[in-house]
Amino acid sequence: MSLEVSNTQKTVIVTGGSQGIGAGAVRAFLDRGYRVVASSRTITRSHQFEASDRLALVDGNISEAKTAEAIVGAAVSKFGSIDALINNAGIYFSKSFVEYTIDDLRALTAVNIEGFLFISQLAIKRMLAQKSGGSIVNISSTMAGHPIAGANASIPMITKGGLEAVTRSLAIEYAKQGIRVNAVAPGIVDTPMHTNNPKDVLKTLQPMGQISSVKDIVDAIVYLSEAGQVTGEVLHVDGGAHVGKW
């Protein structure tokens, strides 16, 4: 695939970039000619990527403000701009509602909400200063709006539902400045998170009876990053799970 000339000077940040959807997004944007800043707690030690003239790697916990500062600092110092942000970093675990603890809630909020806030505020400030618009794509979950019986995730979905709400709010707040904000809501995806889950059971969690690939989700992320007239959208990539009972 030939590189698009319009992407050769664009810089995208991908959080949670060392595996799964994040790593797939890093590779996809590099293939499309973007300059990429990829971050995770251990991305330099994961050996998934090597830094290059088009790829900067930043280690750090996204729930800490200093990590966001390091990521944005790397983007500006190495590439001179921030044109897109993929808020992929997040944590998830399933329990019965009454078994979740306050520490569980705080851990989920720290990464999924506070991490989003730290990096998104800095990225938007830079986009506003550049006066050339920009794109933010948040990663939600189909279960934020469409719970599945037996897949107990009430507390994680507080955070994912919050991301969908802020996606819509920011889309309106920064529409006049050309900053688009969208979200992808995956269903079950073939990532390391589901390594120990029976595939035949996972396939029953969406009406098409399949498990989404990382590429399925990455395709949606890339589309929303480049779709100039799409903002405030939550794009479900879940085999129809959000449509209703099956």
DRENPA-3360 file (N, C-alpha, C; in nm, 2 decimals, always signed):
BEGIN
1 = MSLEVSNT = +0.08/-0.12/+0.00/+0.00/+0.00/+0.00/+0.09/+0.12/+0.00 ~ +0.06/+0.22/-0.09/+0.14/+0.34/-0.09/+0.11/+0.43/+0.02 ~ +0.20/+0.50/+0.07/+0.18/+0.60/+0.18/+0.11/+0.72/+0.12 ~ +0.02/+0.77/+0.21/-0.06/+0.89/+0.17/+0.03/+1.01/+0.20 ~ +0.04/+1.10/+0.10/+0.13/+1.22/+0.12/+0.08/+1.30/+0.24 ~ -0.06/+1.31/+0.25/-0.11/+1.40/+0.36/-0.08/+1.35/+0.50 ~ -0.03/+1.22/+0.51/+0.00/+1.17/+0.64/+0.14/+1.18/+0.68 ~ +0.23/+1.22/+0.59/+0.37/+1.21/+0.61/+0.42/+1.31/+0.72;
9 = QKTVIVTG = +0.34/+1.42/+0.74/+0.38/+1.51/+0.84/+0.29/+1.51/+0.96 ~ +0.21/+1.41/+0.98/+0.11/+1.40/+1.09/+0.17/+1.31/+1.20 ~ +0.14/+1.35/+1.32/+0.19/+1.28/+1.44/+0.07/+1.23/+1.52 ~ +0.08/+1.10/+1.55/-0.03/+1.04/+1.63/+0.03/+0.98/+1.76 ~ -0.04/+1.00/+1.87/+0.00/+0.93/+1.99/-0.09/+0.81/+2.02 ~ -0.03/+0.70/+2.05/-0.11/+0.58/+2.09/-0.07/+0.54/+2.23 ~ -0.17/+0.54/+2.32/-0.14/+0.49/+2.46/-0.18/+0.34/+2.46 ~ -0.11/+0.27/+2.56/-0.14/+0.13/+2.57/-0.09/+0.06/+2.44;
17 = GSQGIGAG = +0.03/+0.10/+2.39/+0.07/+0.06/+2.26/+0.16/-0.07/+2.25 ~ +0.18/-0.14/+2.36/+0.27/-0.25/+2.36/+0.21/-0.38/+2.32 ~ +0.08/-0.40/+2.32/+0.02/-0.52/+2.28/-0.12/-0.50/+2.23 ~ -0.18/-0.61/+2.18/-0.32/-0.60/+2.14/-0.36/-0.49/+2.05 ~ -0.47/-0.43/+2.08/-0.52/-0.32/+1.99/-0.42/-0.21/+1.97 ~ -0.36/-0.17/+2.08/-0.26/-0.06/+2.08/-0.15/-0.09/+1.99 ~ -0.09/-0.21/+2.00/+0.02/-0.24/+1.91/-0.02/-0.25/+1.77 ~ -0.14/-0.30/+1.74/-0.20/-0.30/+1.61/-0.21/-0.16/+1.55;
25 = AVRAFLDR = -0.26/-0.07/+1.63/-0.27/+0.07/+1.59/-0.14/+0.14/+1.56 ~ -0.04/+0.11/+1.64/+0.09/+0.16/+1.61/+0.14/+0.12/+1.47 ~ +0.13/-0.01/+1.45/+0.18/-0.06/+1.32/+0.10/+0.00/+1.20 ~ -0.03/+0.01/+1.22/-0.12/+0.06/+1.11/-0.09/+0.20/+1.08 ~ -0.06/+0.29/+1.18/-0.03/+0.43/+1.15/+0.11/+0.44/+1.09 ~ +0.20/+0.36/+1.13/+0.33/+0.36/+1.07/+0.32/+0.32/+0.92 ~ +0.24/+0.22/+0.90/+0.22/+0.18/+0.76/+0.16/+0.29/+0.67 ~ +0.08/+0.37/+0.73/+0.01/+0.48/+0.66/+0.10/+0.61/+0.65;
33 = GYRVVASS = +0.22/+0.60/+0.70/+0.31/+0.72/+0.69/+0.31/+0.82/+0.80 ~ +0.24/+0.79/+0.91/+0.24/+0.88/+1.02/+0.37/+0.87/+1.10 ~ +0.40/+0.97/+1.18/+0.50/+0.97/+1.28/+0.42/+0.93/+1.41 ~ +0.48/+0.84/+1.49/+0.40/+0.78/+1.60/+0.48/+0.79/+1.73 ~ +0.40/+0.83/+1.84/+0.46/+0.82/+1.97/+0.37/+0.72/+2.04 ~ +0.44/+0.61/+2.08/+0.37/+0.49/+2.14/+0.41/+0.48/+2.29 ~ +0.31/+0.46/+2.37/+0.34/+0.45/+2.52/+0.27/+0.34/+2.58 ~ +0.34/+0.28/+2.68/+0.28/+0.19/+2.78/+0.37/+0.18/+2.90;
41 = RTITRSHQ = +0.33/+0.11/+3.00/+0.42/+0.10/+3.12/+0.56/+0.04/+3.08 ~ +0.56/-0.05/+2.99/+0.69/-0.12/+2.96/+0.72/-0.13/+2.81 ~ +0.68/-0.03/+2.73/+0.69/-0.05/+2.59/+0.83/-0.06/+2.54 ~ +0.93/+0.00/+2.60/+1.07/-0.02/+2.56/+1.12/-0.15/+2.59 ~ +1.06/-0.22/+2.69/+1.11/-0.35/+2.73/+1.03/-0.46/+2.67 ~ +0.92/-0.43/+2.60/+0.83/-0.53/+2.54/+0.89/-0.59/+2.42 ~ +0.98/-0.52/+2.36/+1.05/-0.57/+2.23/+0.95/-0.58/+2.12 ~ +0.84/-0.51/+2.13/+0.74/-0.51/+2.01/+0.79/-0.41/+1.91;
49 = FEASDRLA = +0.86/-0.31/+1.95/+0.90/-0.20/+1.86/+1.04/-0.15/+1.89 ~ +1.10/-0.09/+1.79/+1.23/-0.03/+1.81/+1.21/+0.12/+1.77 ~ +1.26/+0.21/+1.85/+1.25/+0.35/+1.82/+1.32/+0.38/+1.68 ~ +1.26/+0.48/+1.61/+1.32/+0.51/+1.48/+1.29/+0.66/+1.45 ~ +1.32/+0.70/+1.33/+1.30/+0.85/+1.30/+1.15/+0.88/+1.29 ~ +1.07/+0.77/+1.29/+0.92/+0.80/+1.28/+0.85/+0.73/+1.40 ~ +0.92/+0.68/+1.50/+0.86/+0.62/+1.61/+0.93/+0.65/+1.74 ~ +0.86/+0.71/+1.83/+0.92/+0.74/+1.96/+0.85/+0.65/+2.07;
57 = LVDGNISE = +0.92/+0.60/+2.16/+0.86/+0.51/+2.26/+0.88/+0.57/+2.40 ~ +0.77/+0.57/+2.48/+0.77/+0.63/+2.61/+0.71/+0.54/+2.71 ~ +0.79/+0.50/+2.81/+0.75/+0.42/+2.92/+0.67/+0.50/+3.02 ~ +0.58/+0.44/+3.09/+0.51/+0.52/+3.20/+0.37/+0.47/+3.22 ~ +0.32/+0.49/+3.34/+0.19/+0.46/+3.39/+0.10/+0.58/+3.35 ~ +0.00/+0.56/+3.26/-0.08/+0.67/+3.21/-0.16/+0.73/+3.32 ~ -0.18/+0.67/+3.43/-0.26/+0.73/+3.54/-0.18/+0.84/+3.62 ~ -0.05/+0.86/+3.58/+0.03/+0.96/+3.64/+0.05/+1.08/+3.54;
65 = AKTAEAIV = +0.03/+1.20/+3.59/+0.04/+1.31/+3.51/+0.17/+1.33/+3.44 ~ +0.28/+1.29/+3.51/+0.41/+1.30/+3.45/+0.43/+1.21/+3.33 ~ +0.36/+1.10/+3.32/+0.36/+1.02/+3.20/+0.30/+1.09/+3.08 ~ +0.19/+1.15/+3.10/+0.13/+1.23/+2.99/+0.22/+1.34/+2.95 ~ +0.29/+1.41/+3.04/+0.38/+1.52/+3.01/+0.50/+1.46/+2.93 ~ +0.55/+1.34/+2.96/+0.66/+1.28/+2.89/+0.62/+1.25/+2.74 ~ +0.49/+1.20/+2.73/+0.45/+1.16/+2.60/+0.43/+1.28/+2.51 ~ +0.36/+1.38/+2.56/+0.35/+1.50/+2.48/+0.48/+1.57/+2.45;
73 = GAAVSKFG = +0.57/+1.57/+2.55/+0.70/+1.63/+2.53/+0.78/+1.56/+2.42 ~ +0.77/+1.42/+2.41/+0.83/+1.35/+2.31/+0.78/+1.38/+2.17 ~ +0.64/+1.39/+2.16/+0.58/+1.42/+2.04/+0.63/+1.56/+1.98 ~ +0.63/+1.66/+2.07/+0.66/+1.80/+2.03/+0.81/+1.81/+2.00 ~ +0.89/+1.75/+2.09/+1.04/+1.77/+2.07/+1.09/+1.69/+1.95 ~ +1.04/+1.57/+1.92/+1.09/+1.48/+1.82/+1.02/+1.51/+1.68 ~ +0.89/+1.54/+1.69/+0.81/+1.56/+1.56/+0.75/+1.69/+1.54 ~ +0.74/+1.77/+1.65/+0.69/+1.91/+1.63/+0.54/+1.93/+1.63;
81 = SIDALINN = +0.46/+1.83/+1.64/+0.32/+1.84/+1.64/+0.25/+1.73/+1.70 ~ +0.12/+1.75/+1.73/+0.03/+1.64/+1.77/-0.10/+1.66/+1.69 ~ -0.12/+1.56/+1.60/-0.24/+1.57/+1.51/-0.35/+1.47/+1.55 ~ -0.32/+1.37/+1.62/-0.42/+1.27/+1.66/-0.37/+1.20/+1.79 ~ -0.47/+1.16/+1.86/-0.45/+1.09/+1.99/-0.54/+0.97/+2.00 ~ -0.49/+0.85/+2.02/-0.56/+0.73/+2.04/-0.56/+0.69/+2.19 ~ -0.67/+0.71/+2.26/-0.67/+0.68/+2.40/-0.71/+0.53/+2.42 ~ -0.61/+0.45/+2.40/-0.63/+0.30/+2.41/-0.60/+0.24/+2.54;
89 = AGIYFSKS = -0.51/+0.30/+2.62/-0.47/+0.25/+2.75/-0.59/+0.23/+2.84 ~ -0.60/+0.12/+2.90/-0.71/+0.10/+2.99/-0.70/-0.04/+3.06 ~ -0.77/-0.05/+3.17/-0.77/-0.18/+3.24/-0.92/-0.23/+3.26 ~ -0.93/-0.36/+3.27/-1.07/-0.42/+3.28/-1.06/-0.54/+3.36 ~ -1.15/-0.57/+3.45/-1.17/-0.70/+3.52/-1.31/-0.71/+3.56 ~ -1.36/-0.84/+3.56/-1.50/-0.87/+3.58/-1.52/-0.94/+3.72 ~ -1.62/-0.89/+3.78/-1.67/-0.94/+3.91/-1.82/-0.92/+3.92 ~ -1.88/-0.99/+4.02/-2.02/-0.95/+4.06/-2.01/-0.81/+4.12;
97 = FVEYTIDD = -2.12/-0.74/+4.10/-2.12/-0.60/+4.15/-2.08/-0.59/+4.30 ~ -2.14/-0.68/+4.38/-2.12/-0.67/+4.52/-1.98/-0.71/+4.56 ~ -1.90/-0.77/+4.47/-1.76/-0.81/+4.50/-1.66/-0.70/+4.47 ~ -1.70/-0.60/+4.39/-1.60/-0.49/+4.36/-1.58/-0.41/+4.49 ~ -1.45/-0.37/+4.50/-1.41/-0.30/+4.62/-1.39/-0.15/+4.58 ~ -1.37/-0.07/+4.68/-1.34/+0.08/+4.65/-1.21/+0.09/+4.59 ~ -1.11/+0.00/+4.62/-0.98/+0.00/+4.56/-0.99/-0.04/+4.41 ~ -1.09/-0.13/+4.38/-1.11/-0.17/+4.24/-1.16/-0.04/+4.16;
105 = LRALTAVN = -1.25/+0.03/+4.22/-1.31/+0.15/+4.15/-1.20/+0.25/+4.13 ~ -1.11/+0.27/+4.23/-1.01/+0.37/+4.22/-0.90/+0.33/+4.12 ~ -0.87/+0.20/+4.11/-0.78/+0.16/+4.01/-0.83/+0.18/+3.87 ~ -0.96/+0.15/+3.85/-1.02/+0.16/+3.72/-1.03/+0.31/+3.68 ~ -1.06/+0.39/+3.77/-1.08/+0.54/+3.75/-0.94/+0.60/+3.72 ~ -0.84/+0.55/+3.79/-0.70/+0.61/+3.78/-0.65/+0.60/+3.64 ~ -0.67/+0.48/+3.58/-0.62/+0.45/+3.45/-0.71/+0.50/+3.34 ~ -0.84/+0.46/+3.35/-0.94/+0.48/+3.24/-0.99/+0.62/+3.23;
113 = IEGFLFIS = -1.00/+0.69/+3.35/-1.05/+0.83/+3.34/-0.94/+0.93/+3.37 ~ -0.86/+0.91/+3.48/-0.76/+1.01/+3.50/-0.65/+1.01/+3.39 ~ -0.62/+0.89/+3.35/-0.52/+0.88/+3.24/-0.57/+0.95/+3.11 ~ -0.70/+0.93/+3.08/-0.76/+1.00/+2.97/-0.75/+1.15/+2.98 ~ -0.78/+1.19/+3.10/-0.78/+1.34/+3.13/-0.64/+1.40/+3.11 ~ -0.54/+1.34/+3.17/-0.41/+1.40/+3.17/-0.36/+1.41/+3.02 ~ -0.37/+1.31/+2.94/-0.31/+1.31/+2.81/-0.40/+1.39/+2.71 ~ -0.53/+1.38/+2.73/-0.62/+1.45/+2.64/-0.61/+1.60/+2.66;
121 = QLAIKRML = -0.60/+1.65/+2.78/-0.59/+1.79/+2.80/-0.47/+1.85/+2.74 ~ -0.36/+1.78/+2.76/-0.23/+1.83/+2.70/-0.24/+1.82/+2.54 ~ -0.29/+1.72/+2.49/-0.30/+1.70/+2.35/-0.39/+1.81/+2.29 ~ -0.50/+1.84/+2.35/-0.60/+1.94/+2.30/-0.53/+2.08/+2.31 ~ -0.46/+2.11/+2.41/-0.39/+2.23/+2.42/-0.29/+2.25/+2.31 ~ -0.22/+2.15/+2.28/-0.13/+2.16/+2.16/-0.20/+2.17/+2.03 ~ -0.31/+2.10/+2.01/-0.39/+2.11/+1.89/-0.44/+2.25/+1.87 ~ -0.49/+2.31/+1.98/-0.54/+2.45/+1.98/-0.43/+2.55/+1.94;
129 = AQKSGGSI = -0.31/+2.53/+1.99/-0.20/+2.61/+1.96/-0.16/+2.60/+1.82 ~ -0.17/+2.48/+1.76/-0.13/+2.46/+1.62/-0.23/+2.52/+1.52 ~ -0.36/+2.53/+1.57/-0.47/+2.59/+1.49/-0.49/+2.51/+1.36 ~ -0.47/+2.38/+1.36/-0.49/+2.30/+1.24/-0.58/+2.18/+1.27 ~ -0.66/+2.19/+1.37/-0.75/+2.08/+1.41/-0.68/+1.96/+1.46 ~ -0.75/+1.85/+1.46/-0.69/+1.73/+1.52/-0.80/+1.62/+1.54 ~ -0.76/+1.51/+1.59/-0.85/+1.40/+1.61/-0.82/+1.33/+1.74 ~ -0.92/+1.29/+1.81/-0.90/+1.20/+1.93/-1.00/+1.09/+1.91;
137 = VNISSTMA = -0.95/+0.97/+1.94/-1.03/+0.85/+1.93/-1.01/+0.78/+2.07 ~ -1.12/+0.76/+2.14/-1.13/+0.69/+2.27/-1.17/+0.55/+2.25 ~ -1.12/+0.46/+2.33/-1.16/+0.32/+2.32/-1.26/+0.29/+2.44 ~ -1.38/+0.26/+2.40/-1.49/+0.23/+2.50/-1.51/+0.08/+2.50 ~ -1.64/+0.04/+2.52/-1.68/-0.10/+2.51/-1.82/-0.11/+2.48 ~ -1.86/-0.21/+2.40/-2.00/-0.22/+2.36/-2.09/-0.24/+2.49 ~ -2.03/-0.30/+2.59/-2.11/-0.32/+2.71/-2.14/-0.19/+2.79 ~ -2.08/-0.08/+2.76/-2.11/+0.04/+2.82/-2.25/+0.08/+2.80;
145 = GHPIAGAN = -2.31/+0.05/+2.69/-2.45/+0.08/+2.66/-2.54/-0.04/+2.64 ~ -2.47/-0.15/+2.63/-2.55/-0.28/+2.60/-2.49/-0.39/+2.68 ~ -2.53/-0.40/+2.81/-2.47/-0.51/+2.90/-2.51/-0.65/+2.84 ~ -2.43/-0.75/+2.87/-2.45/-0.88/+2.83/-2.47/-0.97/+2.96 ~ -2.58/-1.04/+2.97/-2.61/-1.12/+3.09/-2.49/-1.22/+3.11 ~ -2.45/-1.22/+3.24/-2.34/-1.31/+3.27/-2.20/-1.25/+3.26 ~ -2.19/-1.14/+3.18/-2.06/-1.07/+3.17/-2.06/-0.95/+3.26 ~ -2.03/-0.98/+3.39/-2.05/-0.88/+3.49/-1.94/-0.78/+3.49;
153 = ASIPMITK = -1.97/-0.66/+3.45/-1.87/-0.55/+3.44/-1.92/-0.42/+3.47 ~ -2.00/-0.41/+3.58/-2.07/-0.29/+3.61/-1.98/-0.17/+3.64 ~ -1.87/-0.20/+3.72/-1.79/-0.09/+3.76/-1.69/-0.05/+3.65 ~ -1.63/-0.14/+3.58/-1.55/-0.10/+3.46/-1.64/-0.01/+3.36 ~ -1.76/-0.05/+3.35/-1.85/+0.03/+3.26/-1.88/+0.17/+3.30 ~ -1.87/+0.19/+3.43/-1.88/+0.33/+3.48/-1.77/+0.42/+3.41 ~ -1.65/+0.36/+3.39/-1.55/+0.44/+3.33/-1.57/+0.44/+3.18 ~ -1.61/+0.33/+3.12/-1.63/+0.33/+2.97/-1.75/+0.42/+2.93;
161 = GGLEAVTR = -1.85/+0.41/+3.01/-1.97/+0.50/+2.98/-1.93/+0.65/+2.99 ~ -1.84/+0.68/+3.09/-1.79/+0.81/+3.11/-1.71/+0.86/+2.99 ~ -1.63/+0.77/+2.93/-1.56/+0.80/+2.81/-1.65/+0.83/+2.69 ~ -1.76/+0.76/+2.68/-1.85/+0.79/+2.57/-1.92/+0.92/+2.59 ~ -1.95/+0.95/+2.72/-2.02/+1.08/+2.75/-1.92/+1.20/+2.71 ~ -1.80/+1.19/+2.76/-1.70/+1.30/+2.73/-1.67/+1.30/+2.58 ~ -1.68/+1.19/+2.51/-1.65/+1.20/+2.37/-1.75/+1.29/+2.30 ~ -1.88/+1.28/+2.34/-1.98/+1.36/+2.28/-1.97/+1.51/+2.32;
169 = SLAIEYAK = -1.94/+1.53/+2.45/-1.92/+1.67/+2.50/-1.81/+1.74/+2.43 ~ -1.69/+1.67/+2.42/-1.58/+1.73/+2.36/-1.60/+1.76/+2.21 ~ -1.67/+1.67/+2.14/-1.70/+1.69/+2.00/-1.77/+1.82/+1.98 ~ -1.86/+1.85/+2.07/-1.93/+1.98/+2.05/-1.84/+2.10/+2.10 ~ -1.77/+2.08/+2.21/-1.69/+2.19/+2.26/-1.58/+2.24/+2.17 ~ -1.52/+2.14/+2.09/-1.41/+2.18/+2.00/-1.44/+2.17/+1.85 ~ -1.57/+2.16/+1.82/-1.60/+2.15/+1.68/-1.56/+2.27/+1.60 ~ -1.57/+2.39/+1.65/-1.54/+2.51/+1.58/-1.39/+2.52/+1.55;
177 = QGIRVNAV = -1.31/+2.45/+1.64/-1.16/+2.45/+1.62/-1.11/+2.33/+1.54 ~ -1.21/+2.26/+1.48/-1.17/+2.15/+1.39/-1.11/+2.03/+1.46 ~ -1.13/+2.02/+1.59/-1.08/+1.90/+1.67/-1.20/+1.80/+1.68 ~ -1.18/+1.69/+1.62/-1.29/+1.58/+1.62/-1.26/+1.48/+1.73 ~ -1.37/+1.44/+1.80/-1.35/+1.34/+1.91/-1.46/+1.23/+1.88 ~ -1.41/+1.11/+1.87/-1.49/+0.99/+1.85/-1.45/+0.88/+1.94 ~ -1.52/+0.77/+1.94/-1.49/+0.65/+2.02/-1.52/+0.53/+1.94 ~ -1.44/+0.42/+1.97/-1.47/+0.29/+1.91/-1.51/+0.20/+2.03;
185 = APGIVDTP = -1.62/+0.13/+2.01/-1.67/+0.04/+2.12/-1.66/-0.10/+2.07 ~ -1.55/-0.17/+2.11/-1.54/-0.31/+2.07/-1.62/-0.40/+2.15 ~ -1.65/-0.52/+2.09/-1.70/-0.63/+2.17/-1.59/-0.72/+2.21 ~ -1.60/-0.85/+2.19/-1.50/-0.95/+2.22/-1.39/-0.94/+2.11 ~ -1.27/-0.92/+2.16/-1.16/-0.91/+2.06/-1.05/-1.01/+2.09 ~ -0.99/-1.07/+1.99/-0.88/-1.17/+2.01/-0.75/-1.10/+2.05 ~ -0.74/-1.08/+2.18/-0.62/-1.01/+2.24/-0.57/-1.10/+2.35 ~ -0.45/-1.07/+2.41/-0.40/-1.14/+2.52/-0.49/-1.14/+2.64;
193 = MHTNNPKD = -0.58/-1.05/+2.65/-0.67/-1.04/+2.77/-0.76/-1.17/+2.77 ~ -0.79/-1.23/+2.66/-0.88/-1.34/+2.65/-0.80/-1.47/+2.63 ~ -0.67/-1.48/+2.65/-0.59/-1.60/+2.63/-0.65/-1.72/+2.70 ~ -0.69/-1.70/+2.82/-0.74/-1.82/+2.90/-0.89/-1.84/+2.90 ~ -0.96/-1.76/+2.81/-1.10/-1.78/+2.80/-1.14/-1.87/+2.68 ~ -1.23/-1.97/+2.70/-1.27/-2.06/+2.59/-1.32/-1.99/+2.47 ~ -1.27/-2.01/+2.36/-1.31/-1.94/+2.24/-1.46/-1.97/+2.20 ~ -1.50/-2.10/+2.23/-1.64/-2.13/+2.19/-1.74/-2.05/+2.28;
201 = VLKTLQPM = -1.70/-2.02/+2.40/-1.79/-1.94/+2.49/-1.78/-1.79/+2.44 ~ -1.67/-1.74/+2.41/-1.66/-1.60/+2.37/-1.74/-1.58/+2.24 ~ -1.74/-1.67/+2.15/-1.82/-1.66/+2.03/-1.97/-1.64/+2.05 ~ -2.02/-1.68/+2.16/-2.16/-1.67/+2.19/-2.20/-1.53/+2.23 ~ -2.10/-1.44/+2.26/-2.12/-1.31/+2.31/-2.15/-1.20/+2.21 ~ -2.17/-1.25/+2.08/-2.22/-1.15/+1.98/-2.29/-1.23/+1.88 ~ -2.39/-1.17/+1.81/-2.48/-1.24/+1.72/-2.42/-1.30/+1.60 ~ -2.31/-1.25/+1.55/-2.25/-1.31/+1.43/-2.17/-1.44/+1.47;
209 = GQISSVKD = -2.15/-1.46/+1.60/-2.08/-1.58/+1.64/-1.94/-1.59/+1.61 ~ -1.87/-1.47/+1.62/-1.73/-1.46/+1.59/-1.66/-1.38/+1.69 ~ -1.53/-1.39/+1.69/-1.45/-1.30/+1.78/-1.37/-1.20/+1.69 ~ -1.39/-1.07/+1.72/-1.33/-0.97/+1.64/-1.17/-0.98/+1.64 ~ -1.11/-0.95/+1.53/-0.96/-0.95/+1.53/-0.91/-0.81/+1.57 ~ -0.79/-0.80/+1.61/-0.73/-0.67/+1.63/-0.74/-0.58/+1.51 ~ -0.73/-0.63/+1.39/-0.74/-0.55/+1.27/-0.88/-0.49/+1.26 ~ -0.98/-0.57/+1.30/-1.12/-0.51/+1.29/-1.13/-0.38/+1.37;
217 = IVDAIVYL = -1.07/-0.38/+1.49/-1.08/-0.26/+1.57/-0.99/-0.15/+1.52 ~ -0.87/-0.19/+1.48/-0.77/-0.09/+1.43/-0.83/-0.02/+1.30 ~ -0.89/-0.10/+1.22/-0.95/-0.04/+1.10/-1.05/+0.07/+1.14 ~ -1.13/+0.05/+1.24/-1.22/+0.15/+1.29/-1.15/+0.27/+1.35 ~ -1.04/+0.25/+1.42/-0.96/+0.36/+1.48/-0.91/+0.45/+1.37 ~ -0.85/+0.38/+1.27/-0.79/+0.46/+1.16/-0.90/+0.54/+1.08 ~ -1.01/+0.47/+1.06/-1.12/+0.54/+0.99/-1.16/+0.67/+1.06 ~ -1.18/+0.66/+1.19/-1.23/+0.77/+1.27/-1.12/+0.88/+1.28;
225 = SEAGQVTG = -1.00/+0.84/+1.28/-0.89/+0.93/+1.28/-0.88/+1.02/+1.16 ~ -0.93/+0.96/+1.05/-0.91/+1.03/+0.92/-1.04/+1.08/+0.86 ~ -1.16/+1.05/+0.92/-1.29/+1.09/+0.87/-1.32/+1.23/+0.90 ~ -1.29/+1.32/+0.81/-1.30/+1.46/+0.84/-1.43/+1.52/+0.88 ~ -1.54/+1.45/+0.85/-1.67/+1.50/+0.88/-1.74/+1.42/+0.99 ~ -1.67/+1.33/+1.06/-1.73/+1.25/+1.16/-1.67/+1.29/+1.30 ~ -1.76/+1.33/+1.39/-1.73/+1.37/+1.52/-1.84/+1.34/+1.62 ~ -1.81/+1.30/+1.74/-1.91/+1.27/+1.84/-1.97/+1.13/+1.82;
233 = EVLHVDGG = -1.90/+1.05/+1.74/-1.96/+0.92/+1.70/-1.90/+0.81/+1.79 ~ -1.98/+0.71/+1.83/-1.94/+0.59/+1.90/-1.96/+0.48/+1.80 ~ -1.85/+0.43/+1.74/-1.86/+0.33/+1.64/-1.84/+0.19/+1.70 ~ -1.95/+0.11/+1.70/-1.95/-0.02/+1.76/-1.89/-0.13/+1.66 ~ -1.79/-0.20/+1.71/-1.73/-0.31/+1.63/-1.74/-0.43/+1.71 ~ -1.86/-0.49/+1.71/-1.90/-0.60/+1.80/-1.98/-0.71/+1.74 ~ -1.98/-0.72/+1.61/-2.06/-0.82/+1.54/-2.21/-0.80/+1.57 ~ -2.26/-0.68/+1.60/-2.40/-0.66/+1.62/-2.45/-0.67/+1.76;
241 = AHVGKW = -2.36/-0.69/+1.86/-2.40/-0.71/+1.99/-2.48/-0.59/+2.05 ~ -2.46/-0.47/+2.00/-2.53/-0.35/+2.05/-2.67/-0.34/+2.00 ~ -2.70/-0.42/+1.90/-2.83/-0.41/+1.83/-2.95/-0.46/+1.92 ~ -2.92/-0.57/+1.99/-3.03/-0.63/+2.07/-3.00/-0.77/+2.11 ~ -3.10/-0.84/+2.16/-3.09/-0.98/+2.21/-3.07/-1.07/+2.09 ~ -3.00/-1.18/+2.11/-2.98/-1.28/+2.00/-2.98/-1.42/+2.06;
% end
